[in-house]
């Protein structure tokens, strides 16, 4: 009797196996179709709202309420970054970095920088504002016409200012211990490149090296780490387009601090919520002791929905709020 029951159970299990395989196959097929549908919806928003406003938001009365919305999104992301860094026992430092100050000041920075400083004070985050130092330099750090990225001289100046900032945290080491298991294959989002010549948008070539871990560095990080690790998160002002790898600020800093690991996880068009998701998914596994967030007033405006749909690193569709829709239609239609 026992043998008969056992045979029945085995037969039943064997009958279930094809069904399980079928259901699993259906589920795995559903995901790509779901992703395709999502991308189609997102592309539809991009096609409907192709333009990305910038200082126009600060030039119109209609932008007042909208700018307040964008400021709040910025502060929420900054607060989440603080929470994430605190959870990893990392020291979070906000550094306001832009050549668009002084006589080259843009509206985004005139209005945005004071808000960033205020937000850092409210959230208890160290904030280093380099605006006055940058604008006071005798060399012209305002790079190319209407571009706002670093020249070679501007990058040298920036590395000098950041050298002083790094020195403030010489003795800080995270108390978090990381497991010895596998890490993500990459810590940044850049595709690996070996000293490739890139033709920039303005026909200004530069040599780009990206290590196998997706970072704009000429070497890979190794573990267990043996040095204090300084992680830089930022957008174009950190990535530094139009400059060869050996000329960007983080490369210059690595030469000045051979006893530290200077990690550049910057990427073009990223803003604060991109820094947050990148840190949570990948960059935190670099085991940083200190995290420098390179930001400026542009990052507030970059929370506008059409910019996010086009450039956000996360798989998310950004629907416009009523205020964003109203502003877009008044500005571009």
C-alpha positions as CSV (number, residue, x, y, z in Angstrom):
1,X,0.0,0.0,0.0
2,X,2.8,2.4,0.9
3,X,4.6,1.7,-2.4
4,X,1.4,2.3,-4.4
5,X,0.9,5.7,-2.6
6,X,4.5,6.6,-3.4
7,X,4.1,5.8,-7.1
8,X,1.0,8.0,-7.2
9,X,2.8,10.9,-5.6
10,X,5.8,10.5,-8.0
11,X,3.5,10.4,-11.0
12,X,1.7,13.5,-9.8
13,X,4.9,15.4,-9.4
14,X,6.1,14.3,-12.9
15,X,2.8,15.6,-14.3
16,X,3.4,19.0,-12.6
17,X,6.9,19.5,-14.0
18,X,5.8,20.4,-17.6
19,X,3.2,22.8,-16.2
20,X,5.8,24.5,-14.0
21,X,8.1,24.9,-16.9
22,X,5.3,26.3,-19.0
23,X,4.3,28.9,-16.3
24,X,7.9,29.9,-15.8
25,X,8.4,30.3,-19.5
26,X,5.3,32.5,-19.7
27,X,6.4,34.6,-16.8
28,X,9.9,35.1,-18.3
29,X,8.3,36.1,-21.7
30,X,5.9,38.6,-20.0
31,X,8.8,40.6,-18.5
32,X,10.4,41.6,-21.9
33,X,6.9,42.4,-23.3
34,X,6.2,44.5,-20.2
35,X,9.5,46.4,-20.6
36,X,8.7,47.0,-24.3
37,X,5.3,48.4,-23.4
38,X,6.9,50.6,-20.7
39,X,9.5,51.9,-23.1
40,X,6.9,52.7,-25.7
41,X,4.9,54.7,-23.1
42,X,8.0,56.5,-22.1
43,X,9.0,57.3,-25.6
44,X,5.5,58.6,-26.3
45,X,6.0,61.1,-23.5
46,X,9.3,62.1,-24.9
47,X,7.8,62.6,-28.4
48,X,4.9,64.6,-26.9
49,X,7.2,66.8,-24.8
50,X,10.6,66.9,-26.6
51,X,11.9,70.1,-25.2
52,X,13.7,70.6,-21.9
53,X,13.4,74.0,-20.3
54,X,16.2,75.5,-18.3
55,X,16.6,79.1,-17.2
56,X,13.2,79.8,-18.8
57,X,11.7,78.4,-15.6
58,X,13.2,81.3,-13.7
59,X,12.4,83.9,-16.3
60,X,8.6,83.6,-16.2
61,X,6.1,84.2,-13.5
62,X,4.5,80.9,-14.4
63,X,7.7,79.2,-13.3
64,X,7.5,80.3,-9.7
65,X,5.2,77.5,-8.4
66,X,7.0,75.0,-10.7
67,X,10.4,76.0,-9.3
68,X,9.2,75.4,-5.8
69,X,8.1,71.9,-6.9
70,X,11.6,71.2,-8.4
71,X,13.3,72.5,-5.2
72,X,11.3,70.1,-3.1
73,X,12.2,67.1,-5.3
74,X,15.9,68.1,-5.0
75,X,15.6,68.3,-1.2
76,X,13.9,65.0,-0.9
77,X,16.6,63.3,-3.0
78,X,19.3,65.0,-0.9
79,X,17.6,63.8,2.3
80,X,17.5,60.2,0.9
81,X,21.2,60.4,0.0
82,X,21.9,61.5,3.6
83,X,19.9,58.6,4.9
84,X,21.7,56.1,2.6
85,X,25.2,57.5,3.6
86,X,24.4,57.4,7.3
87,X,23.3,53.8,7.0
88,X,26.7,52.9,5.6
89,X,28.5,55.1,8.1
90,X,29.9,57.2,5.3
91,X,30.5,61.0,5.6
92,X,28.4,62.8,3.1
93,X,29.7,66.2,1.8
94,X,27.9,68.4,-0.7
95,X,30.3,70.5,-2.8
96,X,28.8,73.3,-5.0
97,X,30.9,73.1,-8.2
98,X,30.3,75.2,-11.3
99,X,32.2,77.7,-13.5
100,X,28.9,79.5,-14.1
101,X,29.4,82.0,-11.2
102,X,30.7,85.5,-10.9
103,X,30.5,87.4,-14.2
104,X,29.4,84.1,-15.9
105,X,26.6,83.4,-13.4
106,X,23.4,81.8,-14.7
107,X,20.0,82.2,-13.2
108,X,20.0,78.5,-12.2
109,X,22.9,79.2,-9.9
110,X,21.9,82.6,-8.7
111,X,18.7,81.1,-7.3
112,X,19.8,77.5,-6.8
113,X,23.0,77.8,-4.8
114,X,21.4,79.6,-1.8
115,X,18.7,77.0,-1.7
116,X,21.2,74.1,-1.8
117,X,23.1,75.7,1.1
118,X,19.9,76.2,3.1
119,X,18.8,72.6,2.4
120,X,22.2,71.2,3.6
121,X,21.9,73.3,6.8
122,X,18.4,71.9,7.5
123,X,19.5,68.3,6.8
124,X,22.7,68.5,8.8
125,X,25.0,67.9,5.8
126,X,28.4,69.4,5.4
127,X,28.3,71.9,2.5
128,X,31.4,73.4,0.8
129,X,30.5,76.2,-1.6
130,X,33.3,76.8,-4.1
131,X,31.5,79.5,-6.0
132,X,33.4,82.5,-4.6
133,X,36.8,80.7,-4.9
134,X,36.1,79.8,-8.6
135,X,34.8,83.2,-9.6
136,X,37.8,84.9,-7.9
137,X,40.4,83.0,-9.9
138,X,42.4,85.2,-12.3
139,X,42.3,82.5,-15.0
140,X,39.0,82.3,-16.9
141,X,37.4,79.0,-15.8
142,X,34.3,79.6,-17.9
143,X,35.2,77.0,-20.6
144,X,33.7,77.1,-24.0
145,X,31.1,79.6,-25.3
146,X,27.7,78.7,-24.0
147,X,29.0,75.4,-22.7
148,X,29.9,75.7,-19.0
149,X,32.4,72.9,-18.7
150,X,36.0,72.9,-17.5
151,X,39.0,74.0,-19.5
152,X,42.4,72.6,-18.5
153,X,43.1,75.7,-16.4
154,X,39.6,75.4,-14.8
155,X,40.2,71.8,-14.0
156,X,43.5,72.5,-12.3
157,X,41.9,75.2,-10.2
158,X,39.0,72.9,-9.3
159,X,41.4,70.2,-8.2
160,X,43.2,72.7,-5.9
161,X,39.9,73.6,-4.2
162,X,38.9,70.0,-3.8
163,X,42.3,69.2,-2.4
164,X,41.6,71.4,0.5
165,X,38.1,69.9,0.9
166,X,39.5,66.3,1.0
167,X,42.1,67.3,3.5
168,X,39.4,68.2,6.0
169,X,38.4,64.5,6.2
170,X,41.8,62.9,6.2
171,X,41.0,61.1,9.4
172,X,37.5,59.9,8.6
173,X,37.0,56.2,8.1
174,X,33.7,54.4,7.8
175,X,33.0,51.9,10.5
176,X,30.9,49.6,8.2
177,X,32.3,46.2,7.4
178,X,31.4,44.7,4.0
179,X,31.0,41.0,3.4
180,X,33.7,39.3,1.4
181,X,31.2,37.9,-1.1
182,X,30.7,39.0,-4.8
183,X,30.1,42.7,-5.6
184,X,28.2,44.1,-8.6
185,X,30.2,43.8,-11.8
186,X,30.3,47.6,-12.2
187,X,30.2,50.5,-9.7
188,X,29.5,53.2,-12.4
189,X,27.4,53.4,-15.5
190,X,30.0,54.2,-18.2
191,X,30.7,51.6,-20.8
192,X,34.4,50.5,-20.6
193,X,36.7,52.4,-23.0
194,X,40.5,52.1,-23.4
195,X,41.8,55.6,-24.1
196,X,39.2,56.1,-26.9
197,X,39.1,59.4,-28.7
198,X,35.6,60.9,-28.3
199,X,34.3,63.6,-30.6
200,X,32.3,65.9,-28.4
201,X,29.0,67.6,-29.3
202,X,31.0,70.7,-30.4
203,X,33.6,68.8,-32.4
204,X,36.0,69.0,-29.5
205,X,37.8,65.7,-29.2
206,X,39.1,64.2,-26.0
207,X,40.6,61.0,-24.8
208,X,38.3,58.9,-22.6
209,X,39.4,56.0,-20.4
210,X,36.8,54.0,-18.5
211,X,37.8,51.1,-16.3
212,X,36.1,47.7,-16.4
213,X,34.0,48.8,-13.4
214,X,32.3,51.6,-15.3
215,X,34.2,54.5,-13.7
216,X,36.2,57.3,-15.4
217,X,39.5,56.0,-14.0
218,X,42.6,54.4,-15.5
219,X,42.7,51.5,-13.1
220,X,40.3,49.1,-11.4
221,X,39.5,49.1,-7.7
222,X,40.7,46.1,-5.7
223,X,39.4,44.6,-2.5
224,X,39.9,44.3,0.4
225,X,40.6,48.0,0.2
226,X,43.8,49.3,1.7
227,X,43.3,53.1,1.4
228,X,40.7,55.7,2.5
229,X,38.2,55.7,-0.4
230,X,36.8,59.1,-1.6
231,X,33.7,58.6,-3.8
232,X,32.7,61.5,-6.1
233,X,29.2,61.5,-7.5
234,X,28.2,64.2,-10.0
235,X,27.1,65.1,-13.5
236,X,29.0,66.8,-16.3
237,X,31.0,69.1,-14.0
238,X,32.5,66.0,-12.5
239,X,32.7,63.9,-15.7
240,X,34.4,66.8,-17.4
241,X,33.7,66.3,-21.2
242,X,36.3,67.7,-23.6
243,X,39.2,67.0,-21.2
244,X,41.4,63.9,-21.5
245,X,41.4,61.6,-18.5
246,X,44.7,62.7,-17.2
247,X,43.5,66.3,-17.1
248,X,40.2,65.9,-15.2
249,X,40.1,67.0,-11.5
250,X,39.8,63.6,-10.0
251,X,42.9,62.3,-11.9
252,X,44.9,65.3,-10.7
253,X,43.6,64.6,-7.1
254,X,44.7,61.0,-7.4
255,X,48.3,62.1,-8.1
256,X,48.1,64.5,-5.1
257,X,46.7,61.8,-2.8
258,X,48.5,58.5,-3.6
259,X,47.5,57.2,-0.2
260,X,43.8,57.5,-1.0
261,X,41.5,56.0,-3.6
262,X,39.8,58.7,-5.6
263,X,36.7,57.3,-7.3
264,X,35.0,59.2,-10.1
265,X,31.4,57.9,-10.7
266,X,30.3,61.0,-12.7
267,X,28.1,60.9,-15.8
268,X,26.7,63.3,-18.3
269,X,23.2,64.7,-17.7
270,X,22.9,63.0,-14.2
271,X,21.2,64.9,-11.4
272,X,20.6,64.2,-7.7
273,X,18.1,61.3,-8.0
274,X,20.6,59.6,-10.4
275,X,23.3,60.0,-7.8
276,X,21.0,58.4,-5.3
277,X,20.0,55.4,-7.4
278,X,23.6,54.9,-8.6
279,X,24.9,54.9,-5.0
280,X,22.2,52.5,-3.8
281,X,22.6,50.0,-6.7
282,X,26.3,50.1,-7.4
283,X,28.6,52.9,-6.1
284,X,28.1,52.1,-2.4
285,X,30.0,48.8,-3.1
286,X,33.2,50.8,-3.6
287,X,33.2,50.9,0.2
288,X,33.6,54.7,0.5
289,X,34.6,56.5,3.6
290,X,33.7,60.0,2.3
291,X,31.2,60.8,-0.4
292,X,31.5,64.1,-2.2
293,X,28.3,65.1,-4.0
294,X,29.2,67.6,-6.8
295,X,26.2,69.7,-7.4
296,X,24.9,73.2,-8.4
297,X,21.7,75.0,-9.3
298,X,21.4,73.2,-12.6
299,X,20.6,70.0,-10.7
300,X,17.4,71.6,-9.4
301,X,16.1,72.5,-12.9
302,X,17.0,69.0,-14.1
303,X,14.2,67.5,-12.1
304,X,11.8,68.8,-14.7
305,X,9.8,65.8,-16.1
306,X,11.0,66.1,-19.8
307,X,14.7,66.0,-18.7
308,X,14.1,63.1,-16.4
309,X,12.3,61.0,-19.1
310,X,15.1,61.6,-21.5
311,X,18.1,61.2,-19.2
312,X,17.1,59.4,-16.0
313,X,19.2,56.3,-15.3
314,X,16.3,54.4,-13.6
315,X,13.6,52.5,-15.4
316,X,10.9,54.9,-14.6
317,X,8.3,56.9,-16.5
318,X,7.9,60.5,-15.4
319,X,4.4,61.9,-15.9
320,X,4.1,65.7,-15.8
321,X,2.3,67.3,-12.9
322,X,-0.4,69.8,-13.7
323,X,2.1,72.7,-13.0
324,X,4.7,71.2,-15.3
325,X,2.1,70.6,-18.1
326,X,0.9,74.2,-17.8
327,X,4.4,75.6,-17.9
328,X,5.4,73.5,-20.9
329,X,2.4,74.5,-22.9
330,X,2.8,78.2,-22.1
331,X,6.5,78.1,-23.0
332,X,6.8,75.9,-26.0
333,X,3.3,75.7,-27.7
